[in-house]
Amino acid sequence: MQVSDGINTSQKKVIFIIQPSVKNNGIGSSQIICKGNIPAPIVGSLPSGGNGIYTVSWEQSVTDDTTGFGKAASANYLQQYVPGPLSTTTWFRRKLTSGACFDISTATKITVLKNGVWTGNFDQNWHNEN
């Protein structure tokens, strides 16, 4: 590339490093727990792409699966996240950054049941889960 200030001209090299996009950022499936319980760990897949070095940030929202996300409490590990006890339905997602690339997983929902909530049919068969 040629650079000039109007008087002097010089040649400069420009190097572009093209990284593949971050991929394989899936996380665990939805869960249903009772109020105050600790959900099972949310396990993510092993990512690929980027520069091969990943920074992870687990995020949570009590709004819905697309808005209201902020940093999740506790330690952030690449493969899994272990939430603390939950008192309200919460969505979790994982943001992976690698070099100049990043990817945000689809959110997974942990439904928190209020104490004494019946989740079966209205046919009075207490063994019927549907």
N, C-alpha and C positions, 0 to 999 in steps of 0.2 A: 504494500500500500504506500502511496506517495503522500507525504505531508508537506504543506507549504505555509509559511507565514506571510507570503507576498513577496519576500525577498529571498529567503533561503528555502531550499527544497531538500528533503531527505526521504530515504526509503525506510519503512518500518514493516516488520513482520507482524501479522495478525494470526493468532492461533485460536482455532475454535475447537473446543472439546465437546463432543456430542455424546450425551449419556442416554441410555435407554430409560424409558419411563419406569416408575416404581410399579410393580405388579404383585399379584398374589397377596393382597391385603384383606383377606377374608377373616371374619371373627365368628365366634360361637353363635349358637342359635338362641332363641328367646327362652325365658324361664318364667315360672310362676312360683312365688314364695309368699309366705305369710308375713304380715307386718312385723318388723323388728328382726327378722331372720337375715342370715348372711347367705347370699346366692353362691352357687358354685363358681369357680374361677371362669372368667371369659377367656377362652383360648383362641389365639390368632394363629394363622398359618405363617410359615416361614416366608418372608418377602423375597423378591428378586428385583433386579433392575437397579437404576440409579448408579451410584459409584460403588455399591456393595457395602457401604458403611451407613447404618441407619440410626436415626434419632427418632424415638417414639414418644408420643404424647397421647395418653388416653384421655378422652373427653366424656362428659356426661351432661344430660339435659333432663329436666322434669317437665318440659313443655311438649315436645313431640320428637319425631325422628329426624327432623331437618333444621330446627331452630333452637335457640337458647343454650347452645353448647358452651361449656367452660371446662377448664382443666379439672380432671377427676382427682379426688383426694388420694393420698397414699402414694406408694412407690410406683413408678412406671417401668415395667419390664417389657421387653420386645415381644415375647411370645404370649404372655397372659397378664390379665389384670384381675385382682381379687378385691371386689368392692367390700366395704364394711356393711353393717346392718342397714337395711333400707326401710323407710317408713312410707314411701310413696313410689308409684310407678316411675321408673327411670330408664332412659335410653343411654347406651354406651357406644362409642365408636373409637377407632384408633387412627391417628394421623402419623404417617411415616414420612420422614424427610431424609433424602439421600442426595448430597451435593446440591444442585439447583433444582432437583425434582422433589415432588411430594405427592402423596395420595391419601385420601380419607376414605376409610372403609364405610360400608353401609352400616347404619346403626342397628344394634340388637336391643330388644325390649325386655326388661325385667318387670313383670307385672306384680304389684304388691297387693295382696288381698287384705281387705279390712277384716278385723276379727269378726267371726260369726257370719261370713258371707257364704251363701249356698251357691255352688257353681254347677250343679246338676240340672236336669230337666225339671219341669214342674209336674212330673207324674208321680211324685211322692215316693219314688223308688230310690232310696238313699245309696244304692249301689251303682246307680246309673250316673256316669261321669259326663254324659253329653246332654 
